[in-house]
Amino acid sequence: MNVNASDDNNVNVDVNPKVDVNTKVALVSLTDRGLDTILRIGEGLPNSIILEFYLPEKVIVQSEQLSKQRPSLAQGQEQIQEESLVQWKAQPPLKMQLQSFHRLSDIVPRLWQEHAVLIFVMATGIVVRQIASLIESKDRDPAVLVLDEEGKFVIPLLSGHLGGANAWAHQISEQIGALPVITTATDVRGLVAPDEYARRFGWKVEPVQHLPAVNRILLERKLLKVWAFSPLKPKYDTWLNDPHYEFLSKNDRDQANVIVDPFLNSSIKADCLYLIPPILSVGVGCRRGVSKEVILERIRMAVDQLGSSLKAISGIYSIDLKSDEVGLIEAAKALRVQFHTFPADELQAVNLQNQLSRSNFVSEKIGVDGVCEAASLLGAQKGRLVLPKTKGQGVTVAISIENSLSWA
């Protein structure tokens, strides 16, 4: 049961949040009673998720002391919780890491930067005060959820759609029998917002500030018009069959409220937004020690040449020799995309097969004709080169694009 009401019987709820490999989730409780709740949540999540559990130092110390003072098992629920904590601390499940903190304010800023999902078992007001100064934007903030100690209610507090907090609330409610308290207007009325579809498909939204106006149209008219740069494949049938969306023909782009396209128009109506598939593969070669800022600037310039958005980037790709290059690693983190490298022989095979541009200097130094173009093609897997090598400030950049919206 959800604490919401719907005027539409066909509620299209995706109760499974999109979970990428190595998604980091932090579960924080202020009490030993809350420990049981965060453990129940953690036990039901996929092994691919990186879980971190946080409890105050004083709770752990008090539980250890009390368990030594009291005789043995089953002297009430508190006794069981205290002894469970001691046992779990000594031998935690492999995927669960228990960490202590002195003050909540000591850890929240770091968790905010490093985790995709933050789950707090404590009063909502405490959480609001802790995160207020950290909130940035809908497309960058982590999903934030709050539960009571007993796990009776789960509230998606922030990033309900793009961050997936609403979907996480449904997932957690199924696992532990909690009641999801959903308050976003579209969900309450049984409508699926465009940013929710973006989350499901792994797309980005641009510009984020247009979302309220577009969602208002959906609420008032019960219909949004969609234009896509490429025919949508069967994997998008849920959206294609949603009666609250009308998919336009190729020549009707100007009528759209939602545009699926990695290439942006500089002038976009206030009642329109882009959903951007991450289908641009950026290949980068660079001198040793080039800064993150320089790499990002060269990537930005290359993407601008295409008339696209940084949000369309699926990843940064290079040669194995650059696997430890700090500037590349940090640039990928700043863009929130993967950084992946390929062996020299794989890059050279692509260079020869596609007759890509050759650099005598690079060939002499590392034994391949070029890095960035071949790396971008390998990153795209089933794509084509759309921006050949550009050079400047010790950095080379090339961009490839997936051929369609059917990428994996």
URNORGI-V126451 format. One record per residue. N is the residue number from 1. RES is the residue in one small letter. D_FIRST is the distance of its C-alpha to the first C-alpha in Angstrom with 1 decimal. Layout:
N,RES,D_FIRST + N,RES,D_FIRST
This chain:
1,m,0.0 + 2,n,3.8 + 3,v,6.8 + 4,n,8.7 + 5,a,10.4 + 6,s,12.2 + 7,d,15.7 + 8,d,15.7 + 9,n,14.3 + 10,n,15.3 + 11,v,12.8 + 12,n,14.5 + 13,v,12.4 + 14,d,14.5 + 15,v,12.5 + 16,n,16.0 + 17,p,18.0 + 18,k,21.6 + 19,v,23.4 + 20,d,27.2 + 21,v,29.6 + 22,n,30.3 + 23,t,27.4 + 24,k,27.8 + 25,v,24.9 + 26,a,25.6 + 27,l,23.6 + 28,v,25.1 + 29,s,24.8 + 30,l,27.2 + 31,t,27.1 + 32,d,27.5 + 33,r,24.3 + 34,g,22.4 + 35,l,24.3 + 36,d,22.3 + 37,t,19.1 + 38,i,20.8 + 39,l,22.4 + 40,r,19.2 + 41,i,18.1 + 42,g,21.6 + 43,e,22.0 + 44,g,19.4 + 45,l,20.8 + 46,p,23.6 + 47,n,27.2 + 48,s,28.3 + 49,i,26.4 + 50,i,28.7 + 51,l,27.0 + 52,e,28.6 + 53,f,27.6 + 54,y,29.1 + 55,l,30.0 + 56,p,32.6 + 57,e,36.1 + 58,k,36.4 + 59,v,33.2 + 60,i,34.6 + 61,v,38.1 + 62,q,37.0 + 63,s,35.0 + 64,e,38.1 + 65,q,40.4 + 66,l,38.4 + 67,s,38.0 + 68,k,41.8 + 69,q,42.5 + 70,r,40.3 + 71,p,41.5 + 72,s,39.0 + 73,l,35.6 + 74,a,32.9 + 75,q,34.1 + 76,g,30.5 + 77,q,27.4 + 78,e,29.3 + 79,q,32.1 + 80,i,30.0 + 81,q,28.3 + 82,e,31.8 + 83,e,33.3 + 84,s,30.5 + 85,l,31.1 + 86,v,34.8 + 87,q,34.5 + 88,w,32.1 + 89,k,34.3 + 90,a,37.3 + 91,q,35.8 + 92,p,32.5 + 93,p,30.9 + 94,l,32.7 + 95,k,30.0 + 96,m,29.1 + 97,q,31.6 + 98,l,31.6 + 99,q,33.4 + 100,s,34.4 + 101,f,34.9 + 102,h,36.9 + 103,r,35.1 + 104,l,31.8 + 105,s,33.8 + 106,d,36.0 + 107,i,33.5 + 108,v,30.9 + 109,p,33.4 + 110,r,34.1 + 111,l,30.6 + 112,w,29.9 + 113,q,32.7 + 114,e,32.2 + 115,h,28.5 + 116,a,26.0 + 117,v,22.9 + 118,l,23.1 + 119,i,20.5 + 120,f,21.4 + 121,v,20.5 + 122,m,22.0 + 123,a,21.9 + 124,t,21.0 + 125,g,24.4 + 126,i,26.2 + 127,v,24.7 + 128,v,25.4 + 129,r,29.0 + 130,q,29.4 + 131,i,28.4 + 132,a,29.7 + 133,s,33.1 + 134,l,31.9 + 135,i,29.7 + 136,e,31.6 + 137,s,29.9 + 138,k,26.7 + 139,d,28.4 + 140,r,29.7 + 141,d,27.3 + 142,p,25.2 + 143,a,21.4 + 144,v,20.7 + 145,l,17.6 + 146,v,17.5 + 147,l,16.0 + 148,d,17.1 + 149,e,19.5 + 150,e,17.2 + 151,g,14.5 + 152,k,11.9 + 153,f,11.0 + 154,v,11.9 + 155,i,13.5 + 156,p,15.2 + 157,l,18.3 + 158,l,20.8 + 159,s,21.4 + 160,g,17.9 + 161,h,19.4 + 162,l,22.9 + 163,g,22.2 + 164,g,18.9 + 165,a,17.0 + 166,n,13.9 + 167,a,14.1 + 168,w,14.9 + 169,a,11.8 + 170,h,9.7 + 171,q,12.5 + 172,i,12.6 + 173,s,9.0 + 174,e,9.8 + 175,q,13.2 + 176,i,12.9 + 177,g,9.6 + 178,a,9.0 + 179,l,6.4 + 180,p,7.5 + 181,v,9.5 + 182,i,10.8 + 183,t,13.9 + 184,t,16.0 + 185,a,17.2 + 186,t,17.2 + 187,d,13.6 + 188,v,12.5 + 189,r,14.8 + 190,g,13.7 + 191,l,17.0 + 192,v,18.0 + 193,a,20.6 + 194,p,23.9 + 195,d,23.6 + 196,e,20.3 + 197,y,22.4 + 198,a,25.1 + 199,r,23.1 + 200,r,22.1 + 201,f,25.8 + 202,g,27.3 + 203,w,29.0 + 204,k,30.0 + 205,v,30.1 + 206,e,33.4 + 207,p,34.0 + 208,v,30.8 + 209,q,31.9 + 210,h,31.6 + 211,l,27.8 + 212,p,27.1 + 213,a,29.5 + 214,v,28.3 + 215,n,24.6 + 216,r,25.8 + 217,i,27.5 + 218,l,24.4 + 219,l,22.6 + 220,e,25.7 + 221,r,27.1 + 222,k,24.1 + 223,l,26.5 + 224,l,28.1 + 225,k,31.3 + 226,v,31.6 + 227,w,34.9 + 228,a,35.3 + 229,f,38.5 + 230,s,38.1 + 231,p,36.5 + 232,l,33.0 + 233,k,32.7 + 234,p,30.4 + 235,k,28.2 + 236,y,27.0 + 237,d,26.2 + 238,t,22.5 + 239,w,24.0 + 240,l,27.0 + 241,n,25.0 + 242,d,22.7 + 243,p,24.0 + 244,h,23.7 + 245,y,26.5 + 246,e,30.1 + 247,f,32.2 + 248,l,35.8 + 249,s,39.1 + 250,k,41.3 + 251,n,43.4 + 252,d,40.6 + 253,r,39.6 + 254,d,40.6 + 255,q,37.9 + 256,a,35.0 + 257,n,32.3 + 258,v,31.2 + 259,i,33.9 + 260,v,33.4 + 261,d,36.7 + 262,p,38.1 + 263,f,41.1 + 264,l,40.7 + 265,n,42.6 + 266,s,44.1 + 267,s,43.3 + 268,i,39.7 + 269,k,38.4 + 270,a,36.1 + 271,d,33.6 + 272,c,33.6 + 273,l,32.5 + 274,y,33.2 + 275,l,30.9 + 276,i,33.3 + 277,p,33.2 + 278,p,34.8 + 279,i,37.7 + 280,l,40.8 + 281,s,42.3 + 282,v,44.7 + 283,g,47.7 + 284,v,49.5 + 285,g,52.9 + 286,c,54.3 + 287,r,57.0 + 288,r,56.3 + 289,g,55.0 + 290,v,53.9 + 291,s,51.3 + 292,k,47.7 + 293,e,48.6 + 294,v,51.2 + 295,i,49.1 + 296,l,46.3 + 297,e,48.8 + 298,r,50.3 + 299,i,47.0 + 300,r,46.1 + 301,m,49.4 + 302,a,49.0 + 303,v,45.5 + 304,d,47.0 + 305,q,49.8 + 306,l,47.3 + 307,g,45.6 + 308,s,42.3 + 309,s,39.9 + 310,l,39.5 + 311,k,35.8 + 312,a,37.1 + 313,i,38.5 + 314,s,37.0 + 315,g,39.3 + 316,i,42.7 + 317,y,45.1 + 318,s,48.5 + 319,i,51.0 + 320,d,50.6 + 321,l,53.4 + 322,k,51.0 + 323,s,48.1 + 324,d,48.9 + 325,e,49.8 + 326,v,48.1 + 327,g,48.3 + 328,l,46.4 + 329,i,43.8 + 330,e,43.2 + 331,a,43.2 + 332,a,40.4 + 333,k,38.4 + 334,a,39.0 + 335,l,37.8 + 336,r,34.9 + 337,v,36.0 + 338,q,37.4 + 339,f,41.1 + 340,h,42.7 + 341,t,46.4 + 342,f,48.4 + 343,p,51.7 + 344,a,54.9 + 345,d,55.8 + 346,e,52.6 + 347,l,53.2 + 348,q,56.8 + 349,a,55.9 + 350,v,53.8 + 351,n,56.6 + 352,l,59.2 + 353,q,57.0 + 354,n,56.2 + 355,q,59.5 + 356,l,57.8 + 357,s,59.8 + 358,r,61.9 + 359,s,62.7 + 360,n,65.9 + 361,f,65.0 + 362,v,61.6 + 363,s,63.2 + 364,e,65.8 + 365,k,63.4 + 366,i,60.5 + 367,g,61.8 + 368,v,59.5 + 369,d,60.5 + 370,g,57.4 + 371,v,54.0 + 372,c,51.7 + 373,e,52.0 + 374,a,51.6 + 375,a,48.7 + 376,s,46.8 + 377,l,47.4 + 378,l,46.2 + 379,g,43.1 + 380,a,42.3 + 381,q,42.9 + 382,k,43.2 + 383,g,44.5 + 384,r,47.6 + 385,l,49.5 + 386,v,49.0 + 387,l,50.7 + 388,p,53.7 + 389,k,54.7 + 390,t,55.2 + 391,k,57.1 + 392,g,57.5 + 393,q,57.6 + 394,g,57.7 + 395,v,54.5 + 396,t,54.1 + 397,v,51.0 + 398,a,50.2 + 399,i,47.1 + 400,s,45.9 + 401,i,43.1 + 402,e,40.9 + 403,n,42.1 + 404,s,38.8 + 405,l,35.1 + 406,s,34.8 + 407,w,35.4 + 408,a,33.5
